[in-house]
Amino acid sequence: MRIDFHSFVILALAVTMTSSATYQRSSQLAGQSFLNAFKFQAISDPTNGRVTYVNESTAKADKLVSVANNKLTLRADYTTKLSSSDPGRKSFRIMSNSQYETHVAIFDIAHMPQGCGTWPAIWEVGANWPNEGEIDIVEGVNDKTPNTCSLHTSSNCTMPSSRAMSGTVSGTNCYAYANGNAGCGVNINDNKSYGPPFNSNGGGWYAIEKRSTYIKIFFWERTSGSVPSDVKSPGSSINTSHWGTPAAYFPDTYCDLSTHFGAQNIIINLTFCGDWAGSVYSSSGCPSTCVDYVNNNPSAFKNAYFEFNSLNIYE
C-alpha cells in the first residue's frame, strides 16, 4: 500500500494524539477545597450495609468530617452503641460535583478505614449503572489485604487473563449481573496496598488513568523510592508514560470501553457488613457476627477513617 508524505504526517499525528499520555490539571484539591468539590449522599446503602449515610450538616455536627492542616478527614461514628432498631452506624458517602471522561486522578491518602466489618471504597461510576460503568480504585473488606481494583459493566465486556500489569487477575467477566457482581477484578501485588499495613506504612498514592482504549490503576507505597516526581509533587501537567507498569490494567481487547463507560463521578464511602463484608465476615477471622460486632463495639471503629492529603485531577 502506497502512502504519500501528507497522508503519513496526518497518520503520525493521529497516532501521537491517540497515545498521548500528557494531561493538564483541572482540579487541585486539598482540605476545604477537596470537601467543596464533593456533596454528601444521605441515601440508603445500595449494598445493604449496616450503615446510615448522613448529610453534610449531620457529618459536621457529629464530627464525621473535618479539615485540619489542609487535610480532609472522613470517618464513621465510633462512640455510639447501636440497638437492633437503629438504622445503622453513621458514616459518609460523598460524590464529586464534576464528571470526568478521559482523565487522570491522583489520590494522596495518609490513612484508610480499618476494622472488622468495614468496607471502604474509592471509586468512579457513570450516571446509569451499570450501563455507564463502575471503576473500583480502592476497595476491600474486614482488613483483608491486598486491595482489589475492578470494573463493573453491562454485558459483553471481558478482560484478558494475561496482560501487562503487576497485579493478579481475580475475575475476567466485568458484567455486573454475573458472578454476584464480582466484576473483573485485579488484586494488587502488595499487601501494603490496603488496610492496617497501608496505614502502618504511612499510606501512599493511588492513581487512575481512564481513556477510551484502556483504564490503568497505579499504586505506590509512601516509603517507595519509585514514586514518580509528578505523583509525589503534582504540578500543572503530568505525563503518565514514565509511570511504569500499572498495578491493574483493563484494555479494550474484548471490551469496547467507549460504549461501556460514560462520564464518571468519583465516590468515596465507608459502609459496614452488607453484601460483601457481611458475606465473608465469618471467614475473615473476625469476632461474633458482623452486625452484632458493628452494633456493640463502637470504639473498634476509631480508626475507621480516610485522611486525604490531596486529590489532583488532570484532563
C-alpha positions in Angstrom: 0.0 0.0 0.0 1.4 3.4 -1.0 1.0 6.3 1.5 2.1 9.8 0.3 4.0 12.1 2.7 1.0 14.2 3.5 -1.1 11.2 4.5 1.8 9.9 6.5 2.1 13.1 8.5 -1.7 13.0 9.3 -1.5 9.4 10.3 1.5 10.0 12.5 -0.3 12.9 14.2 -3.4 10.8 14.8 -1.3 8.0 16.4 0.5 10.6 18.6 -2.7 12.2 19.8 -4.3 8.8 20.5 -1.4 7.5 22.5 -0.6 10.8 24.2 0.0 10.5 28.0 0.2 14.2 28.7 -2.6 15.8 30.7 -3.3 19.3 32.2 -4.5 19.8 35.7 -8.2 20.8 36.1 -8.5 20.4 39.9 -6.1 20.8 42.7 -7.9 19.8 45.9 -6.8 19.7 49.5 -8.6 20.3 52.8 -11.6 22.6 52.3 -11.4 22.7 48.5 -11.4 18.9 48.5 -14.6 18.9 50.6 -16.2 21.7 48.5 -15.7 19.6 45.3 -18.0 16.9 46.7 -21.5 16.6 48.0 -22.8 14.2 50.7 -25.2 11.5 49.7 -27.6 10.7 52.5 -29.1 7.7 50.7 -30.0 4.1 51.5 -27.0 1.9 51.0 -27.2 0.1 47.7 -25.0 -2.7 49.1 -27.3 -3.3 52.1 -24.8 -2.3 54.7 -25.3 -1.8 58.5 -24.8 2.0 57.8 -26.6 5.3 57.9 -25.2 7.7 55.3 -25.6 11.2 56.7 -25.9 14.7 55.2 -23.1 17.3 55.5 -24.7 19.2 58.4 -25.0 16.0 60.4 -21.5 14.9 59.5 -20.1 18.2 60.7 -22.3 18.2 63.9 -21.2 14.7 64.7 -17.5 15.4 63.8 -17.5 12.8 61.0 -15.9 15.3 58.7 -13.1 17.7 59.5 -10.4 19.8 57.8 -7.1 20.5 59.6 -3.7 21.3 58.3 -5.1 21.3 54.8 -6.0 17.6 55.1 -9.6 16.2 54.8 -10.7 13.5 57.2 -13.9 11.5 56.7 -14.9 9.0 59.4 -17.6 6.8 60.8 -19.2 7.3 64.3 -17.1 5.5 66.9 -18.9 6.5 70.1 -22.5 5.2 69.7 -23.6 1.7 70.7 -26.5 0.7 68.4 -29.6 -1.3 69.2 -31.2 -3.6 66.7 -33.8 -1.0 65.9 -31.2 1.7 65.0 -30.8 2.1 61.2 -27.1 1.6 61.1 -23.7 3.2 62.1 -23.4 6.8 60.9 -20.9 7.2 58.1 -20.1 9.1 54.9 -20.7 8.8 51.2 -19.6 11.7 49.1 -19.8 12.2 45.3 -17.9 14.6 43.1 -19.7 17.6 41.7 -18.0 17.1 38.4 -17.9 14.2 36.0 -14.9 13.1 34.1 -14.3 11.4 30.7 -10.6 11.0 29.7 -8.7 11.9 32.9 -6.1 11.1 35.5 -6.9 11.3 39.2 -4.1 11.1 41.8 -5.2 10.4 45.4 -2.6 11.1 48.1 -4.0 9.1 51.0 -2.5 9.2 54.5 -5.0 6.7 56.1 -7.9 4.5 55.1 -10.6 3.0 57.2 -9.8 -0.3 59.0 -11.6 -2.7 61.3 -13.6 -5.9 61.2 -16.9 -5.2 59.4 -15.6 -2.2 57.4 -16.0 -1.9 53.6 -14.3 1.3 52.4 -14.1 2.3 48.8 -12.9 5.0 46.4 -14.5 4.5 43.0 -15.9 6.1 39.9 -19.3 5.5 38.4 -21.5 6.6 35.5 -25.0 8.0 35.9 -26.8 5.0 34.5 -25.4 2.0 36.4 -24.2 -0.5 35.2 -24.6 0.7 31.6 -22.1 3.6 32.0 -19.7 1.5 34.1 -18.1 1.5 37.5 -14.4 1.5 38.3 -13.3 0.5 41.8 -9.9 2.0 42.6 -9.7 1.2 46.4 -11.9 -1.5 47.8 -11.7 -4.2 50.4 -13.4 -5.6 53.5 -12.6 -6.7 57.0 -8.9 -5.6 56.8 -8.1 -8.4 54.4 -5.2 -7.5 52.1 -4.4 -6.7 49.4 -6.5 -4.0 47.7 -8.9 -5.1 44.9 -9.4 -3.0 41.7 -12.3 -4.0 39.5 -14.7 -2.9 36.7 -18.5 -3.5 36.7 -20.3 -3.0 33.4 -23.2 -4.0 31.2 -23.0 -7.3 29.3 -20.3 -8.2 26.7 -17.3 -6.9 28.5 -14.5 -9.2 29.5 -10.8 -8.9 30.2 -7.8 -11.0 29.0 -6.5 -13.4 31.6 -2.9 -12.3 30.8 -2.0 -8.6 30.4 0.7 -6.1 31.2 0.3 -5.3 34.9 1.8 -6.2 38.2 -1.5 -7.3 39.8 -3.2 -10.7 39.8 -6.4 -11.4 38.0 -9.3 -12.4 40.2 -12.0 -12.3 37.6 -12.4 -11.7 33.8 -16.1 -11.1 33.3 -17.0 -7.4 34.0 -20.8 -7.9 33.6 -22.4 -6.7 36.8 -25.1 -9.3 36.8 -22.7 -12.3 36.5 -20.9 -13.9 39.4 -22.7 -12.0 42.1 -21.5 -8.6 40.7 -17.8 -9.6 41.5 -16.8 -7.8 38.3 -13.5 -8.3 36.6 -11.1 -7.8 39.4 -7.3 -7.4 40.0 -5.6 -8.0 43.3 -2.7 -5.6 43.8 0.6 -7.4 44.3 1.4 -5.5 47.5 0.0 -6.3 51.0 0.7 -2.7 52.0 -1.9 -1.5 49.4 -4.8 -1.9 51.9 -5.9 -1.8 55.5 -3.7 -1.8 58.6 -0.5 -2.5 56.6 -1.2 0.5 54.4 -1.8 2.7 57.4 1.2 1.5 59.3 3.3 2.4 56.3 2.1 6.0 56.2 -0.3 5.4 53.3 0.5 6.1 49.7 -0.7 7.2 46.3 -3.4 5.7 44.1 -3.9 7.0 40.6 -6.3 6.1 37.8 -5.8 6.9 34.2 -9.0 6.4 32.1 -9.1 6.6 28.4 -11.4 5.2 25.7 -8.9 2.4 24.9 -7.7 1.4 28.4 -8.1 2.0 32.2 -5.0 1.8 34.4 -4.7 1.9 38.1 -1.4 2.6 39.9 -0.3 2.3 43.5 2.9 3.5 45.2 3.7 3.0 48.9 4.6 6.1 50.9 8.0 4.7 51.5 8.7 3.6 48.0 11.7 5.1 46.2 10.0 4.7 42.8 7.2 7.2 43.2 7.2 9.4 40.0 8.0 13.0 40.7 4.8 14.3 39.2 2.8 12.0 41.6 4.7 12.9 44.7 4.7 16.6 43.8 1.8 17.2 41.3 2.2 20.1 39.0 0.1 21.8 36.4 0.7 19.0 33.9 1.7 15.3 34.0 2.9 12.7 31.6 2.0 9.1 32.6 4.3 7.5 30.0 7.1 7.2 32.6 4.9 5.8 35.4 5.9 2.2 34.6 3.8 -0.9 34.8 0.3 -0.3 36.3 -0.9 -2.3 39.3 -4.2 -3.0 37.3 -4.7 -2.8 33.6 -8.0 -3.0 31.8 -7.6 -2.8 28.0 -10.3 -2.7 25.3 -9.2 -6.0 23.8 -12.5 -7.8 24.4 -14.5 -4.8 25.7 -15.4 -1.6 23.9 -14.7 0.7 26.8 -16.1 3.7 24.9 -19.6 2.1 24.9 -19.4 0.6 28.4 -18.3 3.7 30.2 -19.8 7.2 30.3 -18.7 10.2 32.2 -17.7 9.2 35.7 -18.3 10.7 39.1 -15.9 10.0 41.9 -17.4 8.5 45.1 -15.7 7.9 48.4 -17.6 6.0 51.1 -17.5 3.7 54.0 -20.2 1.1 54.7 -20.3 -1.9 57.1 -21.2 -5.6 56.6 -23.6 -5.7 53.7 -23.3 -7.8 50.5 -19.5 -8.3 50.6 -18.1 -7.5 54.1 -21.0 -9.3 55.7 -21.0 -12.3 53.4 -17.3 -13.1 54.1 -17.2 -11.9 57.7 -17.0 -15.3 59.3 -14.1 -16.4 57.1 -12.2 -13.2 57.8 -11.1 -14.1 61.3 -13.4 -11.5 62.9 -15.3 -12.0 66.1 -19.0 -12.5 66.7 -21.3 -11.8 63.7 -20.8 -8.7 61.5 -24.0 -6.9 62.5 -23.6 -7.6 66.3 -19.9 -6.5 66.2 -20.7 -3.3 64.4 -23.7 -2.6 66.7 -21.9 -3.3 70.0 -18.3 -2.2 69.6 -18.2 1.5 68.6 -14.6 2.0 69.9 -13.5 -0.6 67.4 -14.1 1.9 64.7 -11.9 4.7 66.0 -9.5 4.0 63.1 -12.4 3.7 60.5 -11.5 6.9 58.7 -10.0 8.3 55.5 -7.4 11.0 55.7 -6.5 12.7 52.4 -3.6 14.9 51.8 -4.8 15.9 48.3 -6.6 14.9 45.1 -5.3 16.2 41.8 -7.3 15.7 38.6 -6.0 16.1 35.1 -7.8 16.0 31.8 
